[in-house]
Amino acid sequence: MAERGRKTVEVKSLINKANIQLARTDAYADTKFKSGVCAMVETVLYNSNNYDGFGFLDNDNSEVGTLGYYSRKYNLKKHLLK
């Protein structure tokens, strides 16, 4: 039986792709979708000791639980920006 290969994803690449998803405004990028992306991103960032906060895409539309609350951009620690 062949051994399965183990694959890893770079944190920087994952966060960049997640930020693109969180900036989406189409009908499919609803609150449930974006909250799932946020949960995944935060797990990866905390587990890899790379959490450095986030910013809302629109500070005037950031009430907890709304679509604006989950429309955000996660920051990368400086060592990942290289």
C-alpha positions in Angstrom: 0.0 0.0 0.0 1.4 3.4 -1.0 2.1 5.9 1.8 0.1 9.1 1.7 2.2 12.3 1.3 1.9 14.9 4.0 1.3 18.4 2.6 1.7 21.7 4.4 0.5 25.1 3.4 2.4 28.3 4.1 0.7 30.5 6.6 1.3 33.6 4.5 -0.3 32.1 1.4 -3.3 30.9 3.4 -3.9 34.3 5.1 -3.6 36.1 1.7 -6.2 33.8 0.2 -8.5 34.1 3.2 -8.3 37.9 3.1 -9.5 37.8 -0.5 -12.5 35.7 0.5 -13.3 38.0 3.4 -13.3 41.0 1.0 -15.8 39.4 -1.3 -19.2 41.1 -1.7 -21.1 38.6 -3.8 -24.3 36.9 -2.6 -22.4 33.7 -1.7 -20.0 35.5 0.7 -22.6 35.8 3.4 -22.1 36.0 7.2 -22.0 32.2 7.7 -19.3 31.8 4.9 -17.2 34.6 6.3 -17.5 33.6 9.9 -16.2 30.1 8.9 -13.2 31.7 7.1 -12.5 33.8 10.2 -12.6 30.7 12.5 -10.2 28.8 10.2 -7.8 31.7 9.9 -7.7 32.4 13.6 -7.1 28.7 14.4 -4.2 28.6 12.0 -2.7 31.9 13.2 -3.0 31.0 16.9 -1.7 27.5 16.5 1.3 28.7 14.5 1.9 31.6 16.9 1.4 34.1 14.1 -1.7 36.0 15.2 -1.2 39.8 14.8 -4.7 41.1 14.8 -7.0 42.2 12.0 -8.7 45.3 10.8 -12.3 45.8 9.6 -12.7 46.7 5.9 -15.3 49.3 7.0 -15.0 50.5 10.6 -18.5 52.1 10.3 -20.0 48.7 9.5 -18.5 46.4 12.2 -21.3 45.6 14.6 -20.8 42.1 16.1 -22.4 39.3 14.2 -23.1 41.3 11.0 -21.6 40.8 7.6 -19.5 43.9 8.2 -18.1 42.4 11.3 -16.7 39.4 9.3 -15.5 41.6 6.4 -12.0 42.1 7.6 -8.3 41.7 6.8 -6.0 39.7 9.0 -2.5 41.1 9.6 0.7 39.1 9.1 3.6 39.2 11.5 6.6 41.1 10.1 8.7 37.9 9.6 6.0 36.5 7.3 5.9 39.7 5.1 9.4 38.9 3.7 
